[in-house]
Amino acid sequence: MPRRYFQGIQSIAAVLTGAFLIAVVGESLFGASRSWVGSPIVLTQVPTGTVRQLQLSPGLALPGEGARLVIVHPDQGRRLLAEGFFSACDPDVSFDGKRILFAGKQTEQDPWNIFEIGADGQGLRQITRNAGNCRNPLYLSTLYTLISDKPWHQIAFVSDLPGNLDEYGASPAASLYSCRLDGTGGCA
């Protein structure tokens, strides 16, 4: 079978796996039964005509321009999260199902930044600033250290921080970064 076929199957499997995990984690917030069936799902709604871009784009040139975050409730329809953004994508649901990290652009000219919002659509806040195009955020487990009496809540994300070039020196390099949930302690 062609290699392209397997890449497509892997992408579909990753999306379905992510949707399943989001549905299971979301149970605690929305009071669903222990069965994942009937639980809300957070997804990225991509504009028509950009699916081909998903398969062909390298590095951080991922789809998402004009995309939006939607929470789908099986019995109540769907609701937009992070209204007013030009683009919002790459959702990651917190371990307790109460918060959602995502990459967003408030205007078309803005770089991608990481934001957090409550699963109810309240409490929007920006985490990264001036850190290049930040994409693919995810919550990390809580970090306990000897230098702090309080635990650190960490996130990780991919960014093309300005000034960092790929091995050929021709284009921005995408690297993995980590920072605290308040945006400190990293490149943010």
C-alpha positions as CSV (number, residue, x, y, z in Angstrom):
1,M,0.0,0.0,0.0
2,P,1.2,3.5,-0.7
3,R,2.9,5.4,2.2
4,R,0.4,8.3,1.9
5,Y,-2.4,5.9,2.7
6,F,-0.8,4.9,6.0
7,Q,-0.2,8.5,6.9
8,G,-3.9,9.2,6.3
9,I,-4.9,6.3,8.5
10,Q,-2.6,7.4,11.3
11,S,-4.1,10.9,11.2
12,I,-7.6,9.6,11.4
13,A,-6.6,7.2,14.2
14,A,-5.0,10.1,16.1
15,V,-8.1,12.3,15.7
16,L,-10.5,9.5,16.9
17,T,-8.2,8.7,19.8
18,G,-8.1,12.3,20.8
19,A,-11.9,12.7,20.6
20,F,-12.3,9.6,22.7
21,L,-10.0,10.9,25.4
22,I,-11.6,14.3,25.4
23,A,-15.0,12.7,25.8
24,V,-13.9,10.6,28.7
25,V,-12.1,13.4,30.5
26,G,-15.1,15.7,30.0
27,E,-17.3,13.5,32.1
28,S,-16.4,15.1,35.5
29,L,-17.5,18.6,34.4
30,F,-20.7,17.8,32.7
31,G,-22.0,15.2,35.1
32,A,-22.3,12.4,32.5
33,S,-22.4,8.8,33.5
34,R,-19.2,6.8,33.6
35,S,-19.9,5.7,30.0
36,W,-18.2,7.9,27.5
37,V,-21.2,7.7,25.2
38,G,-23.2,10.9,25.5
39,S,-20.3,13.0,26.8
40,P,-19.4,16.3,25.2
41,I,-16.5,16.5,22.8
42,V,-14.3,19.5,22.0
43,L,-13.2,19.7,18.4
44,T,-11.7,22.1,15.9
45,Q,-14.0,23.0,13.0
46,V,-11.8,23.7,9.9
47,P,-13.2,25.8,7.1
48,T,-14.2,24.0,3.9
49,G,-11.4,23.6,1.4
50,T,-8.5,23.3,3.9
51,V,-8.5,19.5,4.4
52,R,-5.9,19.1,1.6
53,Q,-3.7,21.6,3.4
54,L,-3.8,19.3,6.5
55,Q,-2.0,16.5,4.6
56,L,0.6,18.6,2.7
57,S,1.7,21.2,5.2
58,P,5.1,20.7,6.9
59,G,6.2,21.9,10.4
60,L,4.1,24.7,12.0
61,A,2.3,25.5,8.8
62,L,-0.6,23.4,10.1
63,P,-4.1,24.1,9.2
64,G,-6.1,26.3,11.4
65,E,-6.4,29.6,9.6
66,G,-10.1,30.6,10.1
67,A,-10.8,27.5,12.3
68,R,-12.8,27.6,15.5
69,L,-13.3,25.6,18.6
70,V,-16.6,23.9,19.1
71,I,-17.9,21.9,22.1
72,V,-20.5,19.3,21.0
73,H,-23.1,18.1,23.5
74,P,-24.9,15.0,22.2
75,D,-28.3,16.2,23.5
76,Q,-27.9,20.0,23.3
77,G,-26.2,20.7,20.0
78,R,-22.9,22.6,19.7
79,R,-21.5,25.8,21.1
80,L,-18.6,27.9,20.1
81,L,-15.7,28.4,22.5
82,A,-13.4,31.4,22.3
83,E,-15.7,33.5,20.2
84,G,-14.1,36.6,18.5
85,F,-10.9,34.8,17.5
86,F,-9.8,34.9,13.8
87,S,-8.5,31.3,14.3
88,A,-8.6,28.8,17.2
89,C,-7.5,25.2,17.1
90,D,-5.4,22.5,18.8
91,P,-7.6,22.0,21.9
92,D,-6.3,20.0,25.0
93,V,-8.7,19.4,27.8
94,S,-7.4,19.6,31.4
95,F,-7.2,16.4,33.5
96,D,-10.2,17.4,35.5
97,G,-12.2,18.4,32.4
98,K,-12.8,22.0,33.6
99,R,-10.4,23.9,31.4
100,I,-9.2,23.8,27.7
101,L,-5.9,24.9,26.3
102,F,-5.8,26.0,22.7
103,A,-3.7,27.8,20.1
104,G,-5.4,31.0,18.8
105,K,-5.0,34.1,16.7
106,Q,-7.2,37.1,17.7
107,T,-6.6,38.8,14.3
108,E,-5.3,37.4,11.0
109,Q,-2.0,39.3,11.5
110,D,-1.3,38.1,15.1
111,P,1.1,35.2,15.7
112,W,-0.3,32.0,17.2
113,N,-0.4,32.1,21.0
114,I,-1.6,29.7,23.7
115,F,-4.8,30.5,25.6
116,E,-6.8,28.8,28.3
117,I,-10.6,29.0,28.7
118,G,-13.1,27.2,31.0
119,A,-15.1,24.4,29.4
120,D,-18.1,26.6,30.0
121,G,-16.6,29.3,27.8
122,Q,-15.7,31.6,30.7
123,G,-12.4,32.8,32.0
124,L,-10.4,33.3,28.8
125,R,-6.7,34.2,29.4
126,Q,-3.6,34.4,27.3
127,I,-0.6,32.3,28.4
128,T,2.2,32.9,25.8
129,R,3.3,36.3,24.5
130,N,6.1,37.2,22.0
131,A,7.1,33.5,21.8
132,G,6.8,33.0,18.0
133,N,3.9,31.0,16.6
134,C,2.9,28.7,19.5
135,R,0.9,25.6,18.6
136,N,-0.2,22.2,19.9
137,P,-0.4,23.0,23.6
138,L,-0.9,20.3,26.2
139,Y,-1.3,20.1,29.9
140,L,1.6,18.4,31.8
141,S,1.2,16.7,35.1
142,T,1.8,18.9,38.2
143,L,5.4,19.5,39.0
144,Y,6.6,19.4,42.6
145,T,10.0,20.8,43.4
146,L,12.2,21.5,46.4
147,I,12.6,25.2,45.5
148,S,8.9,25.9,45.9
149,D,6.3,25.2,48.6
150,K,3.6,25.1,45.9
151,P,3.2,22.8,42.9
152,W,3.8,24.2,39.4
153,H,1.1,23.6,36.8
154,Q,3.0,23.2,33.5
155,I,2.1,23.2,29.8
156,A,4.1,22.2,26.7
157,F,3.8,23.6,23.2
158,V,5.6,23.8,19.9
159,S,6.9,27.2,18.7
160,D,9.1,28.7,16.0
161,L,10.6,31.2,18.3
162,P,12.2,34.1,16.3
163,G,15.9,33.7,15.7
164,N,16.0,29.9,15.9
165,L,16.6,28.5,12.4
166,D,16.4,25.0,11.1
167,E,19.5,22.9,10.4
168,Y,19.8,24.5,6.9
169,G,19.5,28.0,8.2
170,A,16.8,28.7,5.8
171,S,13.5,28.8,7.8
172,P,12.4,29.0,11.4
173,A,13.0,25.9,13.5
174,A,10.1,24.4,15.4
175,S,11.0,23.4,19.0
176,L,9.3,22.0,22.0
177,Y,8.9,24.5,24.9
178,S,7.4,24.3,28.4
179,C,6.3,27.0,30.8
180,R,4.1,27.4,33.9
181,L,0.4,27.8,33.4
182,D,0.7,31.5,34.2
183,G,3.2,31.9,31.3
184,T,6.4,32.2,33.4
185,G,9.4,29.9,33.6
186,G,9.8,29.3,29.9
187,C,10.1,31.1,26.6
188,A,6.8,32.9,27.0
